Every structure is written in structure tokens, then in C-alpha cells.
């Protein structure tokens, strides 16, 4: 944090909600990377050769998501919405001056990281 930046004493339940949001988002991204590129069955395609390159974009046919995959995506999205609302609507934000709220939000996103010089 730059010099003269305010410091924030985040309540533990807000820190926990932010950490859970971060972890859930990471887990969801890892899961989503294993899914077909389209939720619905879609034909693949091949693009034109790019100018001054041998690169030709393409996608294989997508079988779409299975019922289990679609249900898991919905579960992740529901949990991400719930955790986001818990963080955004926390009463702590009422105690932060309006001009400091963006800085506080950015600080909260990194509150789980060890401070510089701390052992990991």
C-alpha cells in the first residue's frame, strides 16, 4: 500500500467471506476449464488463415454440458452470488468513509496475502 494510505480493520467474518469468495472463484475456474467450450451442443468451426501468419483459429464440435455439469455450474454460480452479496452488503462498509471505500475494497481483496517480509 502506498504511503499515507488508510489501513482498515476488517472484521473476521468479512475476511472469511472474502477468502471463501476467492477460493470458490478459483475452484470454479479450474472446473470450468474442464468443460466443453459451449454449454449447448454446437458444431465446431475453422476460421480463415490470419494475415501474415500461419495461424488458423478453430473449435472442435462441443457436445454441450451434461446434466451433472450444468448442475455443478449452477451450484458454483449460486455460491458465488451468495458470497459476493455477503461481502458487498456487509455492515462494515457503512463505517468506511465514502472516499476510502474503493481503497478498502482493494485492501480486502488482498487481506489474505501475507504482508511483505512475513514468512509464508
C-alpha positions as a Markdown table, in Angstrom:
| # | Residue | x | y | z |
|---|---|---|---|---|
| 1 | Unk | 0.0 | 0.0 | 0.0 |
| 2 | Unk | 1.4 | 3.5 | -0.8 |
| 3 | Unk | 2.4 | 5.8 | 2.0 |
| 4 | Unk | -0.4 | 7.7 | 3.6 |
| 5 | Unk | -2.9 | 5.1 | 2.6 |
| 6 | Unk | -5.5 | 4.3 | 5.2 |
| 7 | Unk | -5.4 | 1.0 | 6.9 |
| 8 | Unk | -8.6 | -1.0 | 7.6 |
| 9 | Unk | -9.5 | -3.3 | 10.5 |
| 10 | Unk | -11.7 | -5.8 | 8.6 |
| 11 | Unk | -14.0 | -7.9 | 10.8 |
| 12 | Unk | -13.1 | -11.6 | 10.7 |
| 13 | Unk | -16.4 | -12.6 | 9.2 |
| 14 | Unk | -15.8 | -10.2 | 6.3 |
| 15 | Unk | -12.3 | -11.5 | 5.8 |
| 16 | Unk | -13.6 | -15.1 | 5.9 |
| 17 | Unk | -16.3 | -14.3 | 3.3 |
| 18 | Unk | -13.8 | -12.7 | 1.0 |
| 19 | Unk | -11.4 | -15.6 | 1.4 |
| 20 | Unk | -14.3 | -18.1 | 0.6 |
| 21 | Unk | -15.3 | -16.0 | -2.4 |
| 22 | Unk | -11.7 | -16.0 | -3.7 |
| 23 | Unk | -11.4 | -19.8 | -3.1 |
| 24 | Unk | -14.7 | -20.6 | -4.7 |
| 25 | Unk | -13.9 | -18.5 | -7.7 |
| 26 | Unk | -10.6 | -20.3 | -8.2 |
| 27 | Unk | -12.2 | -23.7 | -7.9 |
| 28 | Unk | -14.9 | -22.7 | -10.3 |
| 29 | Unk | -12.4 | -21.5 | -12.9 |
| 30 | Unk | -10.5 | -24.8 | -12.6 |
| 31 | Unk | -13.7 | -26.7 | -13.0 |
| 32 | Unk | -14.9 | -24.6 | -15.9 |
| 33 | Unk | -11.6 | -25.2 | -17.7 |
| 34 | Unk | -12.5 | -29.0 | -17.9 |
| 35 | Unk | -15.9 | -28.3 | -19.5 |
| 36 | Unk | -16.8 | -28.2 | -23.2 |
| 37 | Unk | -16.5 | -24.8 | -24.8 |
| 38 | Unk | -20.3 | -24.4 | -25.2 |
| 39 | Unk | -23.0 | -25.3 | -22.6 |
| 40 | Unk | -25.3 | -26.3 | -25.5 |
| 41 | Unk | -24.3 | -28.8 | -28.3 |
| 42 | Unk | -22.7 | -26.7 | -31.1 |
| 43 | Unk | -20.8 | -27.5 | -34.3 |
| 44 | Unk | -17.2 | -26.7 | -34.4 |
| 45 | Unk | -15.7 | -24.3 | -36.9 |
| 46 | Unk | -12.5 | -23.3 | -38.6 |
| 47 | Unk | -11.6 | -19.7 | -39.3 |
| 48 | Unk | -9.7 | -18.2 | -42.1 |
| 49 | Unk | -5.9 | -18.0 | -42.1 |
| 50 | Unk | -4.7 | -14.9 | -40.3 |
| 51 | Unk | -2.9 | -12.3 | -42.4 |
| 52 | Unk | 0.9 | -12.6 | -42.2 |
| 53 | Unk | 0.6 | -15.8 | -40.1 |
| 54 | Unk | 0.0 | -19.5 | -40.5 |
| 55 | Unk | -2.4 | -19.4 | -37.6 |
| 56 | Unk | -5.9 | -20.7 | -38.3 |
| 57 | Unk | -8.4 | -20.5 | -35.4 |
| 58 | Unk | -10.8 | -23.4 | -34.9 |
| 59 | Unk | -13.0 | -25.2 | -32.4 |
| 60 | Unk | -13.9 | -28.8 | -32.3 |
| 61 | Unk | -17.6 | -29.8 | -32.0 |
| 62 | Unk | -19.0 | -29.2 | -28.5 |
| 63 | Unk | -21.2 | -31.9 | -27.0 |
| 64 | Unk | -22.6 | -29.4 | -24.6 |
| 65 | Unk | -22.8 | -29.9 | -20.8 |
| 66 | Unk | -24.2 | -33.0 | -19.2 |
| 67 | Unk | -27.0 | -32.5 | -16.7 |
| 68 | Unk | -24.4 | -33.1 | -13.9 |
| 69 | Unk | -22.0 | -30.5 | -15.3 |
| 70 | Unk | -24.8 | -27.9 | -15.8 |
| 71 | Unk | -26.0 | -28.5 | -12.2 |
| 72 | Unk | -22.4 | -28.1 | -10.9 |
| 73 | Unk | -22.1 | -24.8 | -12.8 |
| 74 | Unk | -25.4 | -23.6 | -11.3 |
| 75 | Unk | -24.2 | -24.6 | -7.8 |
| 76 | Unk | -20.9 | -22.6 | -8.3 |
| 77 | Unk | -22.8 | -19.6 | -9.6 |
| 78 | Unk | -25.3 | -19.6 | -6.8 |
| 79 | Unk | -22.5 | -19.8 | -4.2 |
| 80 | Unk | -20.5 | -17.1 | -5.9 |
| 81 | Unk | -23.6 | -14.8 | -5.9 |
| 82 | Unk | -24.3 | -15.6 | -2.2 |
| 83 | Unk | -20.7 | -14.9 | -1.2 |
| 84 | Unk | -20.5 | -11.7 | -3.3 |
| 85 | Unk | -23.7 | -10.4 | -1.7 |
| 86 | Unk | -22.3 | -11.2 | 1.8 |
| 87 | Unk | -19.1 | -9.2 | 1.1 |
| 88 | Unk | -20.8 | -6.3 | -0.7 |
| 89 | Unk | -23.7 | -5.9 | 1.8 |
| 90 | Unk | -21.5 | -6.3 | 5.0 |
| 91 | Unk | -22.2 | -3.7 | 7.6 |
| 92 | Unk | -18.5 | -2.9 | 7.8 |
| 93 | Unk | -18.8 | -0.7 | 4.6 |
| 94 | Unk | -21.1 | 1.7 | 6.5 |
| 95 | Unk | -18.1 | 2.6 | 8.8 |
| 96 | Unk | -15.8 | 3.4 | 5.9 |
| 97 | Unk | -15.7 | 7.0 | 4.5 |
| 98 | Unk | -17.1 | 7.1 | 1.0 |
| 99 | Unk | -13.8 | 8.4 | -0.4 |
| 100 | Unk | -12.0 | 5.4 | 1.1 |
| 101 | Unk | -14.3 | 2.6 | 0.0 |
| 102 | Unk | -12.5 | 1.7 | -3.2 |
| 103 | Unk | -9.2 | 1.5 | -1.3 |
| 104 | Unk | -10.8 | -0.6 | 1.4 |
| 105 | Unk | -12.3 | -3.0 | -1.2 |
| 106 | Unk | -8.9 | -3.4 | -2.9 |
| 107 | Unk | -7.3 | -3.9 | 0.5 |
| 108 | Unk | -9.8 | -6.6 | 1.4 |
| 109 | Unk | -9.2 | -8.5 | -1.8 |
| 110 | Unk | -5.5 | -8.8 | -0.7 |
| 111 | Unk | -6.1 | -9.2 | 3.1 |
| 112 | Unk | -5.5 | -12.9 | 2.9 |
| 113 | Unk | -2.0 | -12.4 | 1.5 |
| 114 | Unk | 1.0 | -12.3 | 3.9 |
| 115 | Unk | 2.5 | -8.8 | 4.4 |
| 116 | Unk | 5.8 | -8.1 | 2.7 |
| 117 | Unk | 8.6 | -9.6 | 4.7 |
| 118 | Unk | 6.4 | -12.1 | 6.5 |
| 119 | Unk | 7.1 | -15.8 | 6.3 |
| 120 | Unk | 4.7 | -17.6 | 4.0 |
